[in-house]
Amino acid sequence: MNALENRTSQKAQAGSLQGVSKRFGDFTAVDDVSFEVRANTIYGLLGRNGAGKSTIMRMLAGHAQPTQGRVEMLGAEPFENDEITQQICFAAENQVYPDVFRVKDVLTAGRLLYPRWDEAYAQELMEVFNLPKKRQVKKLSRGMRSAVGIVVGLASRAPVTIFDEPYLGLDATSRQLFYDHLLADYAENPRTIMLSTHLIDEVSELIEHVLVIDRGRLVINEEAELLRGRAVSVSGPSDLVEKFSYAMTRLHEEQMLGQSRVTVLGDPEDAQHARTLGLDVKPVSLQQLVVQSTTQVNPEKKAEGER
Ligand SMILES: Nc1ncnc2c1ncn2[C@@H]1O[C@H](COP(=O)(O)OP(=O)(O)OP(=O)(O)O)[C@@H](O)[C@H]1O
């Protein structure tokens, strides 16, 4: 066991999805997904539009029930379980508040809902994001509404905090402020944080564990450090690529006219070995990896004109 695996295996479990599917009518939005959620870890839930990220997050937060399989968070099924849901903060830009709610009413609700709420920190974040306390939430700009979600998510100090695309409408400065505060606060108050995002490059240094969803299925479930350091793309004649990679963890593969390209998890010696076989070796960024893993077209779905 290497140092990373050792560190990882020591973390307690915060929850899990076991064989979870979610169907809407005859459409399967989440398809037999299983993964473990570890305590005190920052997760990135990545994937294309409509992949099923929000649906998974809503089930983790107890806002929706799976059609099949089991969701467990903090020791129990979260759906309609107040004891569990008060320990899970779900922050989304499209959060609906009563019409009359002002920003300060949202903070009051946060204080009542979350046992670990930190009011002083909430006030500090209000200043950081220039949020007007007395303005009605419905009159805020989109970016300001996202910032309210961020303030609630961070100040809740909930053992599990889920941010669904927390940056919508936020300018680059505010996004950087979010990332900086998230990291600083997480270092002082470790907890489980999950964020879905399309801005993969921006968060690639922030997230510790990567989950990639493609058309409802989990296609990557890996430590970010492993992916950052060891994911390489190897291409060349198919027989040589096969010979090189048959025993390795393959994250992605493509074949065309006798040529293949595989993305594998390897060590520096593996990359060197590939080069000595005459294969082309390139490092793969997290963003490239996600794009590669989620761009294949499913012929059945294509024929149906779905997704
Ligand atoms: N209540 C619902 N009824 C019918 N279909 C739904 C419902 N909720 C989600 N879906 C469908 O399930 C699929 C997954 O949606 P989801 O919102 O989970 O995707 P996502 O990965 O979060 O997408 P995005 O990145 O665009 O936010 C989509 O095809 C969506 O249209």
The ligand as an SDF file (V2000), in Angstrom:
LIG
                    3D

 31 33  0  0  0  0  0  0  0  0999 V2000
  -37.7700   15.7430  -12.3030 N   0  0  0  0  0  0  0  0  0  0  0  0
  -37.3170   15.2920  -13.4750 C   0  0  0  0  0  0  0  0  0  0  0  0
  -38.1450   14.7700  -14.3910 N   0  0  0  0  0  0  0  0  0  0  0  0
  -37.6930   14.2940  -15.5820 C   0  0  0  0  0  0  0  0  0  0  0  0
  -36.3820   14.2840  -15.9380 N   0  0  0  0  0  0  0  0  0  0  0  0
  -35.5030   14.7910  -15.0600 C   0  0  0  0  0  0  0  0  0  0  0  0
  -35.9210   15.3260  -13.7890 C   0  0  0  0  0  0  0  0  0  0  0  0
  -34.8040   15.7350  -13.1310 N   0  0  0  0  0  0  0  0  0  0  0  0
  -33.7560   15.4890  -13.9520 C   0  0  0  0  0  0  0  0  0  0  0  0
  -34.1770   14.9180  -15.1050 N   0  0  0  0  0  0  0  0  0  0  0  0
  -33.3350   14.5010  -16.2240 C   0  0  0  0  0  0  0  0  0  0  0  0
  -32.2910   13.7000  -15.7060 O   0  0  0  0  0  0  0  0  0  0  0  0
  -31.0740   13.9710  -16.4160 C   0  0  0  0  0  0  0  0  0  0  0  0
  -30.0080   14.3490  -15.4130 C   0  0  0  0  0  0  0  0  0  0  0  0
  -30.2930   15.6390  -14.9050 O   0  0  0  0  0  0  0  0  0  0  0  0
  -29.3330   16.3530  -13.8590 P   0  0  0  0  0  0  0  0  0  0  0  0
  -29.9650   17.6630  -13.5080 O   0  0  0  0  0  0  0  0  0  0  0  0
  -29.0470   15.4050  -12.7630 O   0  0  0  0  0  0  0  0  0  0  0  0
  -28.0250   16.5740  -14.7490 O   0  0  0  0  0  0  0  0  0  0  0  0
  -26.6670   17.3840  -14.4060 P   0  0  0  0  0  0  0  0  0  0  0  0
  -25.5410   16.4340  -14.6200 O   0  0  0  0  0  0  0  0  0  0  0  0
  -26.7830   18.0130  -13.0650 O   0  0  0  0  0  0  0  0  0  0  0  0
  -26.6680   18.4710  -15.5640 O   0  0  0  0  0  0  0  0  0  0  0  0
  -26.0990   19.9970  -15.6300 P   0  0  0  0  0  0  0  0  0  0  0  0
  -24.6120   19.9060  -15.6110 O   0  0  0  0  0  0  0  0  0  0  0  0
  -26.6190   20.4770  -16.9460 O   0  0  0  0  0  0  0  0  0  0  0  0
  -26.6880   20.7140  -14.4510 O   0  0  0  0  0  0  0  0  0  0  0  0
  -31.3980   15.0630  -17.4310 C   0  0  0  0  0  0  0  0  0  0  0  0
  -31.6320   14.4400  -18.6840 O   0  0  0  0  0  0  0  0  0  0  0  0
  -32.6590   15.6940  -16.8960 C   0  0  0  0  0  0  0  0  0  0  0  0
  -33.4700   16.2210  -17.9360 O   0  0  0  0  0  0  0  0  0  0  0  0
  1  2  1  0
  2  3  1  0
  2  7  2  0
  3  4  2  0
  4  5  1  0
  5  6  2  0
  6  7  1  0
  6 10  1  0
  7  8  1  0
  8  9  2  0
  9 10  1  0
 10 11  1  0
 11 12  1  0
 11 30  1  0
 12 13  1  0
 13 14  1  0
 13 28  1  0
 14 15  1  0
 15 16  1  0
 16 17  2  0
 16 18  1  0
 16 19  1  0
 19 20  1  0
 20 21  2  0
 20 22  1  0
 20 23  1  0
 23 24  1  0
 24 25  2  0
 24 26  1  0
 24 27  1  0
 28 29  1  0
 28 30  1  0
 30 31  1  0
M  END
$$$$
